[in-house]
Amino acid sequence: MFVAAVLLFAGCSVREQPETVYAETEQRLMQDFFIAKTGNKQLKEDIRFEYDSASRTYSYITQRLIQGLDSMRPTFFADGDAYVGEEEQLTGITKCDFRRREVVYTVRNTRELTQQTCTVSIVSPQTTGLPVLCIDIAGNKIVEDRENYLPATYVLNTTDTTLLGTLEIRGRGNSTWWQKKKPYKIKLTESRQLLGMHKAKTWVLLAHALDPTLLTNKVALELARRMDLPFTNHGQHVELYINGSYEGNYYLTEQIQVHKGRVEADTIKGGFLVEIDTNYDRDYKFKTRYYQLPIMMRQPESDAGASEVKQVFNDIEKLLSESNPDFEKLSALVDMSTLARYILLNDLVYNGELGHPKSVFCFRRNREAPLEWGPAWDYDWAFGYIGTKFVYFQHSNRLMFDVSRSVQVGGTGGKFFSRFFRMPEFKQLYKEEWQRILPQIKDIDNYVWQEGERLDLAWLENQKRWGAPDISKRYYYMEMMGFLNRRMDKITETTK
């Protein structure tokens, strides 16, 4: 009975013990903070932080690559015990993940019963919250052309995973290749799923050297997806390092090719993928008989394949060139619905390259299937770009194909695509497709804002590396949103 009483008393004592309350203090409790190379062997030198007393922040600003950022052992001198969350931190011993832009330390002084929080911040492309792709080229070589692949190793880090392996890298692009910030093509030694995308070897790194938003391609591809265009690319923004040097923010996306999860065409049974582009720079190519479209074979790359594709386009153009093109006959050769949506997409984002034509893709799944249009690709010169760096979102009320006034864009591509509008059935289908897809794209401005916010820190890092006009990035996102809304209104008005 005596033992039971003692236990009861002890239990009451534990329950009634008050929690220690620490009063906030203005006195600086974290006296110094740095990351020493002696305790972090991956470092070549100490990381020294600048302290701002007003915000109680230790900051280190850099764009150089820091190895092992997820497991640093910082050294600090504090007047009390230091915690991150509820985990106690021991100087020079406890590992901390500094891939977060801000790590909050709380120092508690048990003598004075005071506490103070301070923020430790490594301001770096590695702390923007985006995946980081590091490519190290053998011999520390530099990518100098678009023809020769260079062997390299890669590490792709996200907050959850690390992928590493070997690859080859070369330059890519046409006009974009001549910018200071270069686009690249990479070919992995082994097929991998990158950032949730379909498993493959070949990938593309788009630079967005001209684009002040870094979003033109991503937004255009999101619109293509919502408009039900076939085999639309997926992609993710990454922070790119080559040979340890920060190259800026890039859009990692799929190579357009016949491949599972990409363009699924059966080339054995007459399927094919072609690009229509005035650059006209591939091995297997031809110009069509009636409209001189510059057709380049992507797959299959063979004389036999090119011969079969040439016949397909000649049959289409022959019907189109008639004074009254037969919609029913053409529909057996061309998927009119995807064509209508493809033109609508390019008009919505004002992609004048459709008129040249440049970067226009189409494919056939097999000999029994009609020609389909897509995948959508290359919107660096869209969104009202007028050829001057960073100047976008012009001519928001100028349509390339105004069906209410029979106005069409010029150029070889413009002549070809405008012929379809001579058929009343296609005009009607064009209007119906717009009404069908409009509810799916009306809130695209929310997507623009959301993606812009996600790129908030990355945009600033890219700006530091490559420069940008002295205008708020949010201004550009608002300009893009307004541009798209005005063009949606204009297309709606002309397709009633």
C-alpha positions as CSV (number, residue, x, y, z in Angstrom):
1,M,0.0,0.0,0.0
2,F,2.9,2.3,0.8
3,V,4.5,1.5,-2.6
4,A,1.3,2.2,-4.4
5,A,1.0,5.6,-2.7
6,V,4.6,6.5,-3.7
7,L,4.0,5.5,-7.3
8,L,0.8,7.6,-7.4
9,F,2.6,10.6,-6.0
10,A,5.4,10.2,-8.5
11,G,2.9,9.9,-11.4
12,C,1.2,13.1,-10.3
13,S,4.5,14.9,-10.0
14,V,5.4,14.0,-13.6
15,R,2.1,15.2,-15.0
16,E,2.1,18.4,-13.1
17,Q,5.7,19.4,-14.0
18,P,5.4,22.6,-16.0
19,E,7.0,22.9,-19.4
20,T,10.0,25.2,-19.6
21,V,9.0,28.5,-21.2
22,Y,11.7,30.5,-23.0
23,A,11.3,34.2,-23.4
24,E,12.3,35.7,-26.7
25,T,15.4,37.9,-26.5
26,E,17.0,40.6,-28.6
27,Q,20.4,39.5,-27.5
28,R,22.4,37.7,-30.2
29,L,22.6,34.0,-29.1
30,M,24.1,32.5,-32.3
31,Q,27.5,34.2,-32.2
32,D,29.1,32.7,-35.3
33,F,28.2,30.2,-38.1
34,F,30.3,28.7,-40.8
35,I,30.9,25.4,-42.6
36,A,34.6,24.3,-42.3
37,K,36.3,22.2,-44.9
38,T,38.0,20.2,-42.1
39,G,34.7,18.6,-41.1
40,N,33.4,18.5,-44.7
41,K,36.0,16.9,-46.9
42,Q,34.1,17.6,-50.1
43,L,34.8,21.3,-49.6
44,K,37.9,23.0,-51.1
45,E,37.5,26.0,-48.7
46,D,35.4,27.1,-45.7
47,I,31.9,28.5,-46.4
48,R,31.8,31.8,-44.5
49,F,28.4,33.5,-43.9
50,E,27.6,37.2,-43.7
51,Y,25.4,38.1,-40.8
52,D,22.5,40.6,-41.0
53,S,21.4,41.8,-37.6
54,A,18.1,43.3,-38.7
55,S,16.8,40.0,-40.1
56,R,19.0,37.7,-37.9
57,T,20.2,35.9,-41.0
58,Y,23.5,34.2,-41.9
59,S,23.8,34.3,-45.7
60,Y,26.2,32.8,-48.2
61,I,25.7,33.8,-51.9
62,T,27.3,31.8,-54.6
63,Q,26.7,30.1,-58.0
64,R,29.6,27.7,-57.8
65,L,28.8,24.1,-57.3
66,I,28.8,22.9,-53.7
67,Q,29.2,19.1,-53.3
68,G,27.4,17.4,-50.5
69,L,25.0,20.2,-49.8
70,D,22.5,17.8,-48.3
71,S,24.7,16.6,-45.5
72,M,26.9,19.4,-44.2
73,R,28.3,19.6,-40.7
74,P,28.3,23.2,-39.8
75,T,30.4,24.8,-37.1
76,F,28.7,27.4,-34.8
77,F,29.2,29.2,-31.6
78,A,26.0,29.7,-29.6
79,D,25.2,31.0,-26.2
80,G,22.9,28.0,-25.5
81,D,21.7,24.8,-27.1
82,A,20.9,24.9,-30.8
83,Y,17.9,23.2,-32.5
84,V,16.5,22.8,-36.0
85,G,12.9,22.0,-35.3
86,E,13.0,19.8,-32.2
87,E,16.3,18.1,-33.2
88,E,19.3,19.3,-31.2
89,Q,22.3,20.4,-33.3
90,L,25.9,19.7,-32.2
91,T,28.5,21.9,-33.6
92,G,30.8,20.2,-36.1
93,I,28.9,16.9,-35.7
94,T,25.2,17.1,-36.7
95,K,24.5,16.9,-40.4
96,C,22.1,19.4,-41.9
97,D,20.5,19.6,-45.3
98,F,21.1,23.0,-46.8
99,R,19.3,22.4,-50.1
100,R,16.5,24.3,-48.5
101,R,17.0,28.0,-49.1
102,E,16.3,28.8,-45.5
103,V,17.2,26.7,-42.4
104,V,15.9,28.1,-39.1
105,Y,18.0,27.5,-36.0
106,T,16.6,28.1,-32.5
107,V,19.1,28.8,-29.7
108,R,17.8,28.3,-26.1
109,N,19.8,29.6,-23.2
110,T,18.9,27.4,-20.2
111,R,20.5,29.7,-17.7
112,E,18.5,32.8,-18.6
113,L,15.5,30.9,-20.0
114,T,15.7,32.9,-23.2
115,Q,15.7,31.9,-26.8
116,Q,16.2,33.4,-30.3
117,T,15.7,32.1,-33.8
118,C,18.1,32.9,-36.7
119,T,18.0,31.9,-40.3
120,V,20.9,30.3,-42.2
121,S,20.6,30.7,-46.0
122,I,22.7,29.5,-48.8
123,V,21.6,31.5,-51.9
124,S,22.5,29.3,-54.8
125,P,21.0,27.6,-57.9
126,Q,21.2,24.5,-55.8
127,T,18.7,25.9,-53.3
128,T,15.9,27.0,-55.7
129,G,13.9,23.9,-55.0
130,L,14.3,22.6,-58.6
131,P,16.2,19.5,-59.7
132,V,20.0,20.1,-60.3
133,L,21.6,18.4,-63.3
134,C,25.4,18.3,-63.2
135,I,27.3,17.2,-66.4
136,D,31.0,16.7,-66.3
137,I,32.6,16.4,-69.8
138,A,35.6,14.2,-70.2
139,G,38.8,16.3,-70.2
140,N,36.8,19.3,-69.1
141,K,36.0,20.0,-72.7
142,I,33.5,22.6,-73.9
143,V,30.5,21.9,-76.3
144,E,31.5,23.9,-79.4
145,D,29.2,22.6,-82.1
146,R,26.0,20.7,-83.0
147,E,27.6,17.8,-84.7
148,N,30.1,16.1,-82.4
149,Y,29.0,14.4,-79.2
150,L,31.3,14.6,-76.2
151,P,31.5,11.8,-73.6
152,A,30.5,12.9,-70.0
153,T,29.1,11.8,-66.7
154,Y,26.0,13.1,-65.1
155,V,24.3,13.4,-61.7
156,L,20.6,14.5,-61.4
157,N,19.6,15.4,-57.9
158,T,16.1,16.1,-56.6
159,T,15.0,16.4,-53.0
160,D,14.2,12.7,-53.0
161,T,16.4,10.9,-55.5
162,T,19.8,10.9,-57.1
163,L,20.4,9.5,-60.6
164,L,23.9,9.1,-62.0
165,G,25.4,7.6,-65.1
166,T,27.2,8.4,-68.4
167,L,26.0,10.3,-71.5
168,E,27.1,12.1,-74.6
169,I,26.3,15.8,-75.1
170,R,26.3,18.2,-78.1
171,G,24.8,21.5,-79.1
172,R,21.4,21.7,-80.8
173,G,19.0,24.3,-82.2
174,N,19.0,26.7,-85.1
175,S,18.8,30.4,-84.3
176,T,19.0,29.6,-80.6
177,W,22.4,28.0,-81.0
178,W,23.9,31.3,-81.8
179,Q,22.9,32.8,-78.4
180,K,25.4,33.0,-75.6
181,K,23.3,30.6,-73.5
182,K,23.4,27.4,-75.6
183,P,20.7,24.6,-75.9
184,Y,22.0,21.0,-75.7
185,K,21.0,17.5,-76.7
186,I,22.0,14.6,-74.5
187,K,22.1,10.9,-75.1
188,L,22.3,8.7,-72.1
189,T,24.2,5.4,-72.2
190,E,21.3,3.6,-70.7
191,S,17.6,4.5,-71.0
192,R,16.3,6.2,-67.8
193,Q,13.2,7.7,-66.5
194,L,14.1,11.3,-65.8
195,L,11.9,13.3,-63.5
196,G,8.9,11.1,-64.0
197,M,9.0,11.1,-67.8
198,H,8.9,8.1,-70.0
199,K,12.1,5.9,-70.1
200,A,14.4,6.8,-73.0
201,K,18.0,7.7,-73.9
202,T,17.7,10.9,-75.8
203,W,16.7,14.2,-74.2
204,V,16.8,17.9,-74.9
205,L,17.9,20.9,-72.8
206,L,16.1,24.1,-73.9
207,A,17.9,27.3,-72.9
208,H,15.2,30.0,-73.2
209,A,17.9,32.4,-73.9
210,L,15.5,35.0,-75.5
211,D,12.6,34.4,-73.1
212,P,12.2,36.6,-70.1
213,T,9.7,34.3,-68.5
214,L,11.5,31.0,-69.0
215,L,8.0,29.7,-69.6
216,T,7.1,30.0,-73.3
217,N,7.7,26.4,-74.2
218,K,6.3,25.0,-71.0
219,V,3.0,27.0,-71.3
220,A,2.7,26.2,-75.0
221,L,3.0,22.5,-74.3
222,E,0.6,22.7,-71.4
223,L,-1.9,24.3,-73.8
224,A,-1.2,21.5,-76.4
225,R,-2.0,18.9,-73.7
226,R,-5.2,20.6,-72.8
227,M,-6.2,20.9,-76.5
228,D,-5.7,17.1,-76.9
229,L,-2.9,17.3,-79.4
230,P,-1.2,13.9,-79.7
231,F,2.1,12.9,-78.0
232,T,2.8,16.3,-76.5
233,N,6.1,16.5,-74.7
234,H,6.6,16.5,-71.0
235,G,9.3,18.5,-69.3
236,Q,10.8,19.9,-66.1
237,H,12.9,22.9,-65.3
238,V,16.4,22.1,-64.0
239,E,19.4,24.0,-62.8
240,L,22.2,23.0,-65.1
241,Y,25.9,22.8,-64.2
242,I,28.5,21.8,-66.8
243,N,32.0,21.1,-65.6
244,G,31.1,22.6,-62.3
245,S,30.0,25.9,-63.8
246,Y,26.5,27.2,-63.5
247,E,24.9,27.4,-67.0
248,G,21.5,28.7,-65.9
249,N,17.9,27.4,-65.8
250,Y,17.0,25.0,-68.5
251,Y,13.9,23.1,-69.6
252,L,14.6,19.3,-69.7
253,T,12.3,17.7,-72.2
254,E,11.8,14.7,-74.4
255,Q,13.4,14.4,-77.9
256,I,10.7,14.2,-80.6
257,Q,11.2,10.7,-82.0
258,V,9.4,7.5,-82.7
259,H,9.6,5.8,-79.4
260,K,7.4,4.2,-76.7
261,G,5.8,7.0,-74.7
262,R,6.8,9.6,-77.4
263,V,5.5,9.3,-81.0
264,E,4.1,5.8,-81.3
265,A,4.2,5.1,-85.0
266,D,4.8,1.7,-86.5
267,T,7.5,2.4,-89.2
268,I,7.4,-1.3,-90.3
269,K,3.7,-0.8,-91.3
270,G,4.1,2.5,-93.0
271,G,4.1,4.8,-90.0
272,F,6.4,7.8,-90.1
273,L,7.5,11.1,-88.4
274,V,8.5,14.1,-90.4
275,E,9.5,17.7,-89.7
276,I,8.6,20.5,-92.0
277,D,11.3,23.2,-91.7
278,T,13.0,25.7,-94.0
279,N,16.3,24.9,-92.4
280,Y,16.1,21.8,-94.6
281,D,19.3,20.2,-93.0
282,R,18.7,16.5,-92.6
283,D,19.9,13.6,-94.8
284,Y,16.6,12.4,-96.1
285,K,14.5,15.3,-97.4
286,F,12.4,16.5,-100.3
287,K,10.2,19.4,-101.3
288,T,6.6,18.8,-102.2
289,R,5.3,19.2,-105.7
290,Y,2.6,21.8,-105.3
291,Y,3.5,24.0,-102.3
292,Q,7.3,23.3,-102.0
293,L,7.0,22.3,-98.4
294,P,10.5,21.4,-97.0
295,I,9.9,17.8,-95.7
296,M,12.6,16.2,-93.6
297,M,12.4,12.6,-92.6
298,R,12.8,12.0,-88.8
299,Q,11.8,8.3,-88.9
300,P,12.3,6.2,-90.9
301,E,15.5,7.6,-92.4
302,S,15.6,5.8,-95.7
303,D,15.0,6.4,-99.4
304,A,12.1,4.0,-99.4
305,G,10.5,5.9,-96.4
306,A,11.0,9.2,-98.1
307,S,9.5,8.0,-101.3
308,E,6.4,6.8,-99.5
309,V,6.0,10.0,-97.5
310,K,6.4,12.1,-100.7
311,Q,3.5,10.2,-102.3
312,V,1.3,10.9,-99.2
313,F,2.0,14.7,-99.4
314,N,1.6,14.8,-103.2
315,D,-1.8,13.1,-102.9
316,I,-2.8,15.7,-100.2
317,E,-1.6,18.7,-102.1
318,K,-3.2,17.5,-105.3
319,L,-6.6,17.5,-103.7
320,L,-5.9,20.8,-101.9
321,S,-4.9,22.5,-105.1
322,E,-8.3,21.9,-106.7
323,S,-10.6,24.9,-107.0
324,N,-13.1,23.2,-104.6
325,P,-11.1,20.8,-102.5
326,D,-13.1,17.7,-101.5
327,F,-13.3,17.6,-97.7
328,E,-14.3,14.0,-97.5
329,K,-11.4,12.7,-99.7
330,L,-8.9,14.8,-97.8
331,S,-10.3,13.6,-94.5
332,A,-9.2,10.1,-95.5
333,L,-5.6,11.4,-95.7
334,V,-5.5,14.0,-93.0
335,D,-6.9,14.0,-89.5
336,M,-8.8,17.2,-89.8
337,S,-9.5,17.5,-86.0
338,T,-5.9,17.4,-85.0
339,L,-5.0,19.8,-87.8
340,A,-7.7,22.3,-86.6
341,R,-6.4,22.1,-83.0
342,Y,-2.8,22.3,-84.2
343,I,-3.5,25.6,-86.1
344,L,-5.5,26.9,-83.2
345,L,-2.7,26.3,-80.7
346,N,-0.2,28.1,-82.9
347,D,-2.5,31.0,-83.5
348,L,-3.3,31.2,-79.8
349,V,0.4,31.6,-78.9
350,Y,1.0,33.6,-82.1
351,N,3.7,31.3,-83.4
352,G,4.5,32.8,-86.8
353,E,7.0,30.0,-87.5
354,L,4.0,28.0,-88.8
355,G,4.0,30.3,-91.8
356,H,7.7,29.8,-92.8
357,P,7.3,26.8,-91.9
358,K,9.7,25.9,-89.1
359,S,9.6,23.2,-86.4
360,V,6.3,21.8,-87.7
361,F,5.8,18.1,-87.0
362,C,3.4,15.6,-88.3
363,F,3.2,11.8,-88.3
364,R,1.2,8.7,-89.5
365,R,0.7,5.8,-87.1
366,N,0.5,3.2,-90.0
367,R,-0.6,3.0,-93.6
368,E,-4.3,2.7,-92.6
369,A,-4.2,5.9,-90.5
370,P,-4.5,9.5,-91.6
371,L,-1.8,12.2,-91.2
372,E,-1.9,13.7,-87.7
373,W,-0.4,17.0,-86.6
374,G,2.1,17.4,-83.8
375,P,3.9,17.0,-81.5
376,A,3.8,20.7,-80.7
377,W,7.4,22.0,-80.6
378,D,9.6,25.1,-80.3
379,Y,7.9,28.3,-79.0
380,D,11.0,30.4,-78.5
381,W,9.7,32.8,-81.3
382,A,6.1,32.7,-80.3
383,F,4.0,34.7,-77.8
384,G,4.3,37.9,-79.9
385,Y,8.1,37.9,-80.1
386,I,9.4,40.5,-82.6
387,G,13.0,39.4,-83.0
388,T,14.4,41.6,-80.2
389,K,15.7,39.9,-77.1
390,F,13.2,39.8,-74.3
391,V,10.5,41.7,-76.3
392,Y,7.5,39.5,-76.3
393,F,3.7,39.7,-76.1
394,Q,3.2,42.1,-79.1
395,H,0.4,42.1,-81.6
396,S,-2.0,40.3,-79.2
397,N,-5.0,41.1,-81.4
398,R,-3.5,40.0,-84.7
399,L,-4.6,36.5,-85.8
400,M,-2.8,34.4,-88.3
401,F,-6.0,32.7,-89.4
402,D,-9.0,34.9,-89.1
403,V,-11.9,32.8,-90.4
404,S,-14.3,35.7,-90.1
405,R,-12.3,37.7,-92.7
406,S,-10.5,34.9,-94.6
407,V,-7.1,36.4,-93.5
408,Q,-4.2,34.0,-93.4
409,V,-0.5,34.2,-92.5
410,G,2.0,34.3,-95.4
411,G,4.9,32.1,-96.2
412,T,5.1,28.6,-97.8
413,G,3.5,27.1,-94.7
414,G,0.8,29.8,-94.6
415,K,-0.1,29.0,-98.2
416,F,-0.4,25.3,-97.5
417,F,-2.5,25.6,-94.3
418,S,-4.7,28.4,-95.7
419,R,-5.9,26.0,-98.4
420,F,-7.8,24.0,-95.8
421,F,-9.9,27.1,-94.9
422,R,-11.3,27.1,-98.4
423,M,-13.4,24.2,-97.4
424,P,-16.6,25.3,-95.5
425,E,-16.5,22.0,-93.7
426,F,-13.1,22.7,-92.3
427,K,-14.0,26.2,-91.3
428,Q,-17.0,24.8,-89.4
429,L,-14.9,22.1,-87.8
430,Y,-12.3,24.8,-86.8
431,K,-15.0,26.7,-85.0
432,E,-16.4,23.6,-83.3
433,E,-13.0,22.5,-82.1
434,W,-12.4,25.9,-80.6
435,Q,-15.7,25.8,-78.7
436,R,-14.9,22.3,-77.5
437,I,-11.4,23.1,-76.1
438,L,-12.1,26.6,-74.8
439,P,-13.3,25.4,-71.4
440,Q,-10.1,23.3,-71.0
441,I,-7.8,26.3,-71.5
442,K,-9.7,29.3,-70.1
443,D,-7.8,29.2,-66.8
444,I,-4.4,28.9,-68.3
445,D,-3.5,32.2,-66.6
446,N,-3.7,30.4,-63.2
447,Y,-1.1,27.9,-64.6
448,V,1.2,30.7,-65.8
449,W,1.1,32.3,-62.4
450,Q,1.6,29.0,-60.5
451,E,4.6,28.0,-62.7
452,G,6.0,31.5,-62.4
453,E,5.9,31.3,-58.6
454,R,7.6,27.9,-58.7
455,L,10.4,29.5,-60.8
456,D,10.7,32.4,-58.4
457,L,14.2,31.7,-57.0
458,A,15.4,30.0,-60.2
459,W,14.5,33.1,-62.3
460,L,16.7,35.3,-60.1
461,E,19.6,32.9,-60.4
462,N,19.3,32.7,-64.1
463,Q,19.1,36.5,-64.3
464,K,22.3,36.8,-62.3
465,R,24.1,34.4,-64.7
466,W,22.8,35.7,-68.0
467,G,21.1,39.1,-67.3
468,A,17.6,40.2,-68.0
469,P,15.8,43.6,-68.3
470,D,15.4,45.5,-65.0
471,I,11.8,44.6,-64.8
472,S,10.0,42.5,-62.2
473,K,9.5,38.9,-63.4
474,R,5.9,39.1,-62.2
475,Y,5.4,41.8,-64.8
476,Y,6.3,39.3,-67.5
477,Y,4.0,36.7,-66.1
478,M,1.2,39.2,-66.1
479,E,2.0,40.2,-69.6
480,M,1.9,36.6,-70.7
481,M,-1.5,36.1,-69.0
482,G,-3.0,39.2,-70.6
483,F,-1.6,38.3,-74.0
484,L,-3.2,34.8,-73.9
485,N,-6.5,36.1,-72.6
486,R,-6.7,38.8,-75.3
487,R,-6.0,36.2,-78.0
488,M,-8.6,33.8,-76.6
489,D,-11.1,36.6,-76.7
490,K,-10.1,37.4,-80.3
491,I,-10.4,33.8,-81.5
492,T,-13.7,33.4,-79.7
493,E,-15.0,36.5,-81.4
494,T,-14.0,35.4,-84.9
495,T,-15.2,31.8,-84.6
496,K,-18.8,32.5,-83.5
